[in-house]
Amino acid sequence: MNAKRIYLSNPHIGHLEQEYVAEAFATNWIAPLGPHVDAFERELAQAVGTAGAVALSSGTAAIHLALRLAGVGRGDTVFCSTLTFVASANPILYEGAVPVFIDSEPDSWNMSPAALQRAFIDAELQGRLPKAVVVVHLYGQSADMAPILELCGLYGVPVIEDAAESLGATYRQRPSGTFGRFGVYSFNGNKMITTSGGGAIVSDDLEALDKARFWSTQSREPVPHYEHTQIGFNYRMSNVAAAIGRGQLRVLEERVESRRRVYDRYFRALSRLDGIAFMPEAPYGRSTRWLTALTVDAERTGWNRSRLLEELAGRNIEARPVWKPMHLQPLFQSCSYYPHEQHRSVSDELFGSGICLPSGSDLQEEDQNRVIDAIMTLVSSVAGKRVLQ
């Protein structure tokens, strides 16, 4: 295995980030907070069109504070997309609340309005409406927010958008993450843009954002000594991380276009193969194609997702199954789950057959061709065996 490693989603750093970081060092602003944090918050809010933003240590921290701002507490329930990374659901447990998981719908792989409606009907009959709904925008594509917002508005339940993977995506020409009461972004190393590690919460509710800012700095009261009347958290972003974020934000659109080009090359090369289906792009918006995801129909291809993963790993290429749904995780085995249809779980189907291919915005064509060649070799090998049989 002498070929260089091809990663799923590399950090992609340019020169402007280095300039901002150098400025932070030159001015000795390397501690938490500082002028780059303030500027990053302003620039992020301007980029997505919200009244404000709070830069935090992670997207998980942002979800946690959004849940607290929504009034979620011990014993409450929170509806949450099931097809997601565990960070979408863990903060529900932080507050002692109980997640109820909602399936995906096949047209976007995101939260199913039909499943959500059934969950609301049952919750109303039980006299236990959720305190919030966490809608995840999967792999860079917005969920269908109009019916979701309509349902949540009907029951008076706030929406928190987990847009960790969809910064730069749009829904009806408006940025993903700006439709609910709170939107959350992640700037982890593999996301659309990175601050090394970090996240943010955005909203038009500036009073709520001030409260999140207060909580994120250990809830220190504005007095000369250290005074605390509420529980707080060490959740603020550092000035150095924000400096990286400011440079990254300048090239967000370039990063989106780069990942969409990666997807287009995969699609042109592989979509004609029998049994391969790519994650669809819903007609209501633009996906960032954060990760190129597809499904493998084992009966039609003669090989399954696991076989493909093995083939890629053997060539030093990193690929991953799609997220294992939260309702299938041992951590959440006691939680309720609402499938898309009574006898069809779309997220289970996607987990069983879905794979994410290397999709970084700095992925070179020659490296992408290595991925495509590996898949085509597997296809040819299986086809040859079938002929011999």
C-alpha positions as CSV (number, residue, x, y, z in Angstrom):
1,M,0.0,0.0,0.0
2,N,2.3,2.7,-1.3
3,A,-0.3,5.1,-2.7
4,K,-0.9,8.2,-0.6
5,R,-3.9,8.3,1.7
6,I,-7.1,9.9,0.3
7,Y,-9.2,11.2,3.1
8,L,-12.9,11.5,3.3
9,S,-12.9,15.3,3.8
10,N,-9.7,17.2,4.4
11,P,-9.4,20.6,6.0
12,H,-8.7,23.1,3.2
13,I,-6.7,26.1,4.4
14,G,-5.6,29.1,2.4
15,H,-3.3,32.1,2.9
16,L,-5.8,34.6,4.4
17,E,-6.3,32.3,7.4
18,Q,-2.6,32.3,8.1
19,E,-2.5,36.1,7.9
20,Y,-5.3,36.5,10.4
21,V,-3.7,33.9,12.8
22,A,-0.4,35.8,12.5
23,E,-2.2,39.0,13.4
24,A,-3.6,37.2,16.5
25,F,-0.1,36.1,17.6
26,A,1.4,39.5,16.8
27,T,-1.1,41.3,19.0
28,N,-0.9,38.5,21.7
29,W,-4.7,37.8,21.3
30,I,-4.3,34.0,21.7
31,A,-6.6,33.6,24.7
32,P,-10.3,32.9,24.4
33,L,-12.3,35.8,23.0
34,G,-10.7,38.8,21.3
35,P,-11.3,41.0,18.2
36,H,-11.3,38.1,15.7
37,V,-14.2,36.4,17.7
38,D,-16.2,39.6,17.5
39,A,-15.5,40.1,13.8
40,F,-16.2,36.4,13.0
41,E,-19.6,36.6,14.7
42,R,-20.5,39.8,12.7
43,E,-19.3,38.4,9.4
44,L,-21.0,35.0,9.9
45,A,-24.3,36.6,10.7
46,Q,-24.0,38.9,7.7
47,A,-23.1,35.9,5.5
48,V,-26.2,33.9,6.4
49,G,-28.5,36.9,6.9
50,T,-29.3,36.6,10.6
51,A,-29.3,39.4,13.2
52,G,-26.5,37.8,15.2
53,A,-24.3,34.9,15.9
54,V,-22.3,33.5,18.8
55,A,-19.0,31.7,18.1
56,L,-18.5,28.6,20.3
57,S,-16.1,25.7,20.9
58,S,-18.2,23.2,18.8
59,G,-21.4,22.6,17.0
60,T,-22.4,20.3,19.8
61,A,-22.1,23.2,22.3
62,A,-24.2,25.3,20.0
63,I,-27.0,22.7,20.0
64,H,-26.8,22.4,23.8
65,L,-27.2,26.1,24.3
66,A,-30.0,26.3,21.7
67,L,-31.9,23.6,23.6
68,R,-31.5,25.5,26.9
69,L,-32.7,28.7,25.2
70,A,-35.7,26.7,24.0
71,G,-36.5,25.8,27.6
72,V,-35.6,22.1,27.4
73,G,-35.2,20.5,30.8
74,R,-35.3,17.3,32.7
75,G,-38.1,15.0,31.7
76,D,-39.0,17.0,28.5
77,T,-39.1,15.4,25.1
78,V,-37.3,16.7,22.0
79,F,-38.1,15.4,18.5
80,C,-34.8,14.9,16.5
81,S,-33.8,13.6,13.1
82,T,-32.6,10.0,13.4
83,L,-30.3,9.9,10.4
84,T,-27.5,12.0,11.8
85,F,-24.3,12.0,13.9
86,V,-24.7,11.5,17.6
87,A,-23.8,15.1,18.4
88,S,-27.3,16.1,17.2
89,A,-28.9,14.1,20.0
90,N,-26.3,13.9,22.9
91,P,-27.1,17.5,24.1
92,I,-30.7,16.4,24.6
93,L,-29.4,14.0,27.2
94,Y,-27.2,16.7,28.7
95,E,-30.4,18.5,29.8
96,G,-32.0,15.3,31.1
97,A,-34.5,15.3,28.3
98,V,-35.7,12.4,26.2
99,P,-35.2,12.3,22.4
100,V,-37.9,11.0,20.1
101,F,-36.5,10.1,16.7
102,I,-38.0,11.0,13.4
103,D,-37.2,9.1,10.1
104,S,-36.0,10.5,6.8
105,E,-38.0,10.8,3.6
106,P,-36.5,9.4,0.4
107,D,-36.5,12.5,-1.7
108,S,-34.0,14.4,0.4
109,W,-32.8,11.9,3.0
110,N,-33.9,14.5,5.6
111,M,-36.6,14.6,8.2
112,S,-39.9,13.2,7.0
113,P,-42.8,15.6,7.5
114,A,-45.2,12.6,7.4
115,A,-43.3,10.9,10.3
116,L,-43.1,14.2,12.1
117,Q,-46.9,14.7,11.8
118,R,-47.6,11.3,13.3
119,A,-45.2,12.0,16.2
120,F,-47.0,15.3,16.9
121,I,-50.5,13.6,16.8
122,D,-49.4,11.0,19.3
123,A,-47.7,13.6,21.5
124,E,-50.8,15.7,21.6
125,L,-53.0,12.7,22.5
126,Q,-50.5,11.9,25.3
127,G,-50.6,15.5,26.5
128,R,-46.8,15.7,26.1
129,L,-45.8,17.9,23.3
130,P,-42.0,18.3,22.7
131,K,-40.1,21.3,23.9
132,A,-38.2,21.6,20.6
133,V,-37.6,19.9,17.3
134,V,-34.0,19.4,16.1
135,V,-34.0,19.2,12.3
136,V,-30.7,18.0,10.7
137,H,-29.7,19.1,7.2
138,L,-27.9,15.9,6.1
139,Y,-24.7,15.9,4.0
140,G,-25.1,19.5,3.0
141,Q,-28.8,19.5,1.9
142,S,-31.6,21.3,3.6
143,A,-34.6,19.5,4.9
144,D,-37.9,20.5,3.4
145,M,-38.5,23.3,5.9
146,A,-41.9,24.6,4.8
147,P,-44.1,21.6,6.0
148,I,-41.8,21.1,9.0
149,L,-42.2,24.8,10.1
150,E,-45.9,24.6,9.4
151,L,-46.3,21.6,11.7
152,C,-44.1,23.0,14.4
153,G,-46.0,26.3,14.2
154,L,-49.3,24.6,14.5
155,Y,-48.2,23.0,17.8
156,G,-46.2,26.0,19.0
157,V,-42.9,24.2,19.2
158,P,-39.6,25.9,18.3
159,V,-37.3,24.6,15.6
160,I,-33.6,24.2,16.0
161,E,-31.7,23.6,12.7
162,D,-28.7,21.4,13.0
163,A,-27.0,22.9,9.9
164,A,-23.6,21.5,10.9
165,E,-23.1,20.0,7.4
166,S,-25.0,22.6,5.3
167,L,-23.3,26.0,5.7
168,G,-23.6,27.4,2.2
169,A,-26.7,25.4,1.2
170,T,-30.0,27.1,0.4
171,Y,-33.7,26.4,0.8
172,R,-35.9,28.5,-1.5
173,Q,-32.9,30.8,-2.1
174,R,-32.4,31.4,1.6
175,P,-29.4,30.1,3.6
176,S,-29.8,26.8,5.4
177,G,-29.9,27.3,9.2
178,T,-31.9,30.5,9.2
179,F,-35.5,29.3,9.3
180,G,-35.9,28.0,12.8
181,R,-35.6,29.9,16.1
182,F,-32.0,28.9,16.2
183,G,-29.5,27.6,13.6
184,V,-26.3,25.7,14.4
185,Y,-23.2,25.4,12.4
186,S,-20.1,23.3,12.9
187,F,-16.5,24.3,12.0
188,N,-14.9,20.9,12.7
189,G,-11.9,20.0,10.5
190,N,-14.0,18.1,8.0
191,K,-16.8,20.6,7.5
192,M,-17.5,23.1,4.8
193,I,-15.2,25.6,6.5
194,T,-13.2,25.0,9.6
195,T,-11.8,26.8,12.6
196,S,-9.9,23.7,13.5
197,G,-12.7,22.9,16.0
198,G,-15.6,25.1,16.7
199,G,-19.2,26.0,16.0
200,A,-21.8,28.8,16.2
201,I,-25.4,29.5,17.0
202,V,-27.3,32.0,14.8
203,S,-30.6,33.7,15.3
204,D,-32.6,36.9,14.9
205,D,-33.3,36.8,18.6
206,L,-30.5,39.0,19.9
207,E,-31.6,38.8,23.5
208,A,-31.4,35.0,23.4
209,L,-28.0,35.2,21.8
210,D,-26.8,37.4,24.6
211,K,-28.0,34.8,27.0
212,A,-26.1,32.1,25.1
213,R,-23.0,34.3,25.1
214,F,-23.3,34.7,28.9
215,W,-23.8,31.0,29.5
216,S,-20.9,30.1,27.3
217,T,-18.4,32.1,29.4
218,Q,-19.3,30.3,32.7
219,S,-22.2,32.6,33.4
220,R,-19.9,35.2,34.9
221,E,-21.8,38.2,36.1
222,P,-20.5,41.6,35.0
223,V,-19.0,42.6,38.3
224,P,-15.3,43.1,39.3
225,H,-15.1,39.8,41.3
226,Y,-16.2,36.3,40.1
227,E,-19.9,36.1,40.7
228,H,-22.1,33.3,39.4
229,T,-25.9,32.9,39.9
230,Q,-26.5,30.4,37.0
231,I,-24.8,27.3,35.8
232,G,-22.4,28.1,33.0
233,F,-20.2,26.4,30.4
234,N,-16.7,26.8,29.0
235,Y,-18.0,27.0,25.4
236,R,-16.5,30.1,23.8
237,M,-14.4,30.1,20.7
238,S,-10.8,31.2,20.9
239,N,-9.5,34.3,19.1
240,V,-7.0,32.1,17.1
241,A,-9.8,29.7,16.0
242,A,-12.0,32.7,15.0
243,A,-9.1,34.1,13.0
244,I,-9.0,30.9,11.0
245,G,-12.8,31.1,10.6
246,R,-12.7,34.6,9.2
247,G,-10.3,33.5,6.4
248,Q,-12.4,30.4,5.7
249,L,-15.6,32.4,5.5
250,R,-14.2,34.5,2.7
251,V,-13.9,31.4,0.5
252,L,-17.1,29.6,1.5
253,E,-18.7,29.9,-1.9
254,E,-15.6,28.5,-3.5
255,R,-15.6,25.6,-1.2
256,V,-19.3,24.9,-2.1
257,E,-18.5,25.0,-5.8
258,S,-15.5,22.7,-5.4
259,R,-17.5,20.0,-3.6
260,R,-20.3,20.3,-6.1
261,R,-17.7,19.7,-8.9
262,V,-16.4,16.6,-7.0
263,Y,-20.0,15.3,-6.9
264,D,-20.5,16.0,-10.6
265,R,-17.4,14.0,-11.6
266,Y,-18.6,11.1,-9.5
267,F,-22.0,11.3,-11.0
268,R,-20.8,11.4,-14.6
269,A,-18.6,8.4,-14.0
270,L,-20.8,6.2,-11.8
271,S,-24.5,7.0,-12.3
272,R,-24.8,4.8,-15.4
273,L,-23.8,1.7,-13.3
274,D,-26.8,-0.5,-12.6
275,G,-27.6,-0.6,-8.9
276,I,-25.9,2.7,-8.0
277,A,-28.1,5.7,-6.9
278,F,-26.8,9.0,-5.7
279,M,-28.3,11.1,-2.9
280,P,-30.9,13.2,-4.7
281,E,-30.8,17.0,-4.8
282,A,-34.2,18.3,-3.8
283,P,-35.7,20.8,-6.2
284,Y,-36.3,23.4,-3.5
285,G,-32.7,24.3,-2.9
286,R,-29.0,23.9,-3.5
287,S,-27.0,21.3,-1.6
288,T,-23.3,21.9,-0.8
289,R,-22.6,18.2,-1.5
290,W,-20.5,18.3,1.7
291,L,-20.1,14.6,1.2
292,T,-21.0,12.7,-2.0
293,A,-23.3,9.9,-0.8
294,L,-24.7,7.0,-2.8
295,T,-26.5,3.7,-2.3
296,V,-25.6,0.3,-3.5
297,D,-28.3,-2.2,-4.5
298,A,-26.5,-5.5,-3.8
299,E,-28.9,-7.6,-5.8
300,R,-28.3,-5.6,-8.9
301,T,-24.6,-5.0,-8.5
302,G,-23.5,-8.3,-7.2
303,W,-21.6,-6.6,-4.4
304,N,-22.6,-4.6,-1.3
305,R,-21.5,-1.5,0.5
306,S,-19.2,-3.5,2.8
307,R,-17.4,-5.0,-0.2
308,L,-16.9,-1.5,-1.7
309,L,-15.5,-0.2,1.6
310,E,-13.0,-3.1,1.7
311,E,-11.9,-2.4,-1.9
312,L,-11.4,1.3,-1.2
313,A,-9.6,0.6,2.1
314,G,-7.2,-1.8,0.3
315,R,-6.2,1.2,-2.0
316,N,-5.6,3.5,1.0
317,I,-8.9,5.4,0.3
318,E,-11.1,6.5,3.2
319,A,-14.8,6.1,2.8
320,R,-17.6,5.7,5.4
321,P,-21.1,4.2,5.7
322,V,-23.8,6.8,6.0
323,W,-24.7,7.6,9.6
324,K,-26.1,4.8,11.7
325,P,-29.5,6.1,12.7
326,M,-29.9,7.2,16.3
327,H,-32.8,4.8,16.9
328,L,-30.5,1.9,16.2
329,Q,-27.8,3.1,18.6
330,P,-27.5,1.2,21.9
331,L,-27.4,4.5,23.7
332,F,-30.9,5.3,22.5
333,Q,-32.5,1.8,22.5
334,S,-35.3,2.9,24.8
335,C,-36.3,5.9,22.8
336,S,-39.4,6.2,20.6
337,Y,-39.1,6.2,16.8
338,Y,-41.4,7.3,14.0
339,P,-40.6,5.8,10.6
340,H,-41.5,7.5,7.3
341,E,-44.3,5.0,6.7
342,Q,-45.8,2.6,9.2
343,H,-43.9,-0.3,7.7
344,R,-41.0,1.4,6.0
345,S,-37.9,3.0,7.7
346,V,-36.1,5.0,5.1
347,S,-33.1,5.7,7.4
348,D,-32.6,1.9,8.0
349,E,-32.6,1.4,4.3
350,L,-30.0,4.1,3.7
351,F,-27.8,2.9,6.5
352,G,-27.9,-0.6,5.0
353,S,-26.8,0.4,1.6
354,G,-25.3,4.0,1.8
355,I,-21.7,5.0,1.5
356,C,-19.9,8.4,1.5
357,L,-17.0,8.9,-0.9
358,P,-14.0,11.2,-0.5
359,S,-15.4,14.7,-1.1
360,G,-13.0,17.3,0.1
361,S,-12.9,20.7,-1.6
362,D,-9.2,20.2,-2.2
363,L,-9.6,16.7,-3.7
364,Q,-7.5,16.5,-6.8
365,E,-9.0,15.0,-10.0
366,E,-6.2,12.4,-10.2
367,D,-7.1,11.3,-6.7
368,Q,-10.8,11.2,-7.4
369,N,-9.9,9.1,-10.5
370,R,-8.3,6.6,-8.1
371,V,-11.6,6.3,-6.2
372,I,-13.6,5.9,-9.4
373,D,-11.1,3.4,-10.8
374,A,-11.4,1.3,-7.6
375,I,-15.1,1.2,-8.0
376,M,-15.0,0.3,-11.7
377,T,-12.4,-2.4,-11.0
378,L,-14.8,-3.9,-8.5
379,V,-17.7,-3.7,-11.0
380,S,-15.6,-5.4,-13.7
381,S,-14.4,-8.1,-11.4
382,V,-17.9,-9.0,-10.3
383,A,-19.2,-8.8,-13.9
384,G,-16.4,-11.2,-15.0
385,K,-17.2,-13.7,-12.3
386,R,-20.9,-13.6,-13.3
387,V,-20.0,-14.4,-16.9
388,L,-17.8,-17.4,-15.9
389,Q,-20.7,-18.7,-13.8
